[in-house]
Amino acid sequence: MTLRFRPPRRGLLLFCAAGVAALSTFILFQQRKPAPQPAPPARVLAPAGPAATALGWSARIALVSGDGVAGLRDGSAAQARWSDPWGIAVDAHGVSYVADAGENNRIRRIAADGVVSTLAGGREGFADGVGAAAAFNTPSGLTLDNAGNLYVADTGNHAIRKITPQGVVTTLAGTGTAGYRDGAAAQAQFDAPIGVAVDNAGKVYVADTYNDRIRVIGTDGIVATLAGAGAPGYGDGVGTEASFDTPCAVAIDKSGTLWVADTGNGAIRRVASDGKVGTFARATMLDDKPLLRRPLSLALTHDGFLYVGDMAHGRVLQFAPDAQMAVLTGADGDGDRFVRPAGIALDAAGVLQLTDAASHRVHEIRPAAATPTVQSPEPIGPAPDAPPPDTGGRWPVRPQNVRHEIVGTVGEARGAYHGDALDHLHDGLDIHNNVGAAVLAITDAKIEDPLPTWGVDELREGLSLDALSYIHMRVGRNIKDAELDATRFQLLRDETGALYRVRVRRGTRFNAGDVLGTTNAMAHVHLTWGDWGYTRNAIALGFKDFADRVPPSIDSVQVEDANGKAFSRKQRGRLVVPRDAHGVAIVVEAWDQVDGNEARRRLGLHSLGYQILAKDGSPAPGFEQPHMTLVFDRIPADSAATKVAYAAKSGITVYGSAATRFRYVVTNNVRDGKFAAGSWQTDQLPAGDYTVRIIASDYAGNMAIKNRDLPIALLDPADIEPPKPERKASRAKRSSR
């Protein structure tokens, strides 16, 4: 396929549609700001008919509602809170309806003035009724028909529900029990459907997610299978000859063609009214990087353009009818990204409304102004100060209420088995556990990701459970690969009996202490808090009896030139650093331990920085405060950050290093999910004697004291003494060798 991709500043694409002038009062989106959050303006709909859609318009993201903290609160948009906002639909009056799953299990309403209220639901269950008398279980996809009725893919109830404009909830199809059965709506069965769409005739189309099928509910109430073979697979064809893998969203165009977000296949599929399935796009690449990888949500324009929310990189993609593609948001990488763009809808003005489920926010995406002006950044992603899950101090291994050995911390350099010792930054906490021992949930939680497992039978195999991920285990099975709990874990095997997938449905609940699987050959549990690009330091979860009173150790401090060569010449007992040097880097080799660690165990640090002190010990100009450059609080999603944080010869023994070494480049910056190369500008200080002081701290706040100071002489070239010639050995010494 042909790609159109022109990344301007921040990687957003240039807007070229007619009608931009009418929207030019809006301004360019900049960077994320956590708080405070101003009340968003009311949305104003365009008075005229829709304009032609352009490919690759420049987007501005604005917050509609949610502060990035999971919760339940109606009221003004700025104050409202969401748990797991998923499907979204917008009516002709600018009212948005959102399926809020997670702990809320409600269908909520955002009025045109931004006020949030609850339309229906309020408890987890399966009940028809009016308003709060009705009950849902993990409602996901939403769609509106021409009469203003809402249709809900009620995932946890394996049903499709209908809500009238008056808030009357009825069950359109499904028995409340997972299964597969066509026929009369009251007897038909689905398996955790996530996507739903309705055509102009009133037929309802369902992405029957874990049946890997596309179903249709006729106006006569009969449920039929339109396409899909009933097991994960990939193949075009007619009806049951075609295969899907975990389809999560559907949208119907005016010609009657159904579009499918085939999430597990990384594909956009099209299904004709006769059940013929074709592939529109799959695993689209740009510069050898996948752009279309986990499509999760779809929206169609009046003239056949398609918007796709892609979960893998938190992007919104745009496809033209001829399959040309543009990156609407997130083109510059993963610095400011959505976590789980679960729902997309277009309002009457052509503005995109988007739910970011794992960030607990609702956004809108508008064309940026032709001439951007300065604006306060809008928040994206989970709130950086959101409270941690309530773990009760539990550990993910037995016994859960006593201390276990920590064998890896957040921010450490990690390698790859192909030989690169600096492949990625460690984003979790490693806790020792014997091979085959149980891995346990540390808090009550619900599965929110429709594809929460990965890497079956690989060392990296794991499970995502709400905001926590448990990695390096056999998900849902014991050391002999026997199933632990058939009601929660579906073990899919091929015709030879080989396991190829462990499925856990969206909406599945686990309680603290439940067994999630067993530790594999890695002999530890890797526990991660937060989604990719927004991972936080898991030590903050709090673990019973955990203590860290051991300060970090600094082995060496080096000053290097732009080529990575350490300065070594000394004058008057001080390291000589030329004032005219460029690209000067300060490299610190350091490591940490926590109470109870084995003596051989070396862990990474939490934060590092440096300060230049004058000869009398006072801070040098520009260094009144330490420059804290490396803070492993939120790990960047781009693995290139690893080689910014660490110098060569860093690595751990698991990936082939002779010894565990952490050589930090403290003149570079890695913090707050972002990274950038830097250097010490030595010419900004006058010549003289100084001390380079290293600030090295672990998460508990223990500071390294020993070896933290390096005396230097910052000299102009004319003041640097030439090296002394080596003294030749005496004849007697030479003859004795």
Secondary structure, DSSP 8 states (H G I E B T S, - for coil): --B-----GGG------TT-GGGTTS--------S-----------SS------TT--EEEEEEE--SSB--B-BSTTT-BBSSEEEEEE-TTS-EEEEE-TTT-EEEEE-TTS-EEEEEE-SBS-B-EEGGG-BBSSEEEEEE-TTS-EEEEEGGGTEEEEE-TT-EEEEEE--SS---B-EETTT-B-SS--EEEE-TT--EEEEEGGGTEEEEE-TTSEEEEEE--SSS--B-EEGGGSB-SSEEEEEE-TTS-EEEEEGGGTEEEEE-TT-EEEEEEES-EETTEESSSSEEEEEE-TTS-EEEEETTTTEEEEE-TT--EEEEE-TT-SSS--S-EEEEEE-TTS-EEEEEGGGTEEEEEEE--SS---------SS-TT------TT--SSSSTTS---EEE-TT-EE--TTS-TTSEE--SEEEE--TT-EEE-SS-EE--SSS-EE-TTSTT-EEEETTEEEESEEETB-TT--BS-TTT-EEEE-TTS-EEEEE--TT-EE-TT-EEEEE-TT-EEEEEES-TTS-B-GGGG--TT-------EEEEEEEE-TTS-B---EETTEEEEETT--SBEEEEEEEB--TT--TT--B--SEEEEEEEETTSSB-TT-SS-EEEEETTB--SSGGGHHHHB-TT-B-GGGT-SS-B-EEETTSEEETTEEE---B-GGGS-SEEEEEEEEEE-TT--B--TT-EEEEEEE-GGGS----------HHHHHH-
